[in-house]
């Protein structure tokens, strides 16, 4: 016949059981917390250059629409025409998944009305470039990452290229309404983007 444990020993056993259960719960919590990749980079500089598609520029011009950079973004004239936006922050991992924040923006105009798109954030997980457009936060561009390539040069600059961009459907609708046109649509290719990044691991 099993004899009952003395009261003090029984209390110690219950306490130890409770501690083990708490430790197990804490371990489960630790398992559920996502970890950041060891090679993730906290970004602090460089730029994104959007090489604007010449056919798109021509279509916009023919419909009375201009596309100009907002400082500190600047137009690039060397080689293929484009616009460069300074990178101000963000974080990406070794697979280039994350967000990249920018200064400057783009102005869409029709000679009478102008719509500014600013505060660009590239979100590679969602495949979008987000922006403040006419006072609204929305996806300005959809990004295709199928041809994405990433290299790191001897100076430690990470170069991500092969990103193609098209106008997001919601942004196209907003621009058409604001600028009294129908030229914008979700198949309008803006061009390809190359991102140059520096930061700390």
Secondary structure, DSSP 8 states (H G I E B T S, - for coil): ------HHHHHHHHHHHHHHHHHHHHHHHHHHS----TT-EEEEEEEEEEEE-HHHHHHHHHTT-EEEEETT-EEE-SSS-EEEEEEEEEEE-TTS-EEEEES-EEEEE-SS-EEEEEEEEEETTTTEEEEEETTEEEEEEEEE-TT-EEEE-TTS-EEEEEEEEEE-HHHHHHHHHHHT-S---TT-EEEEEEEEEEEE-
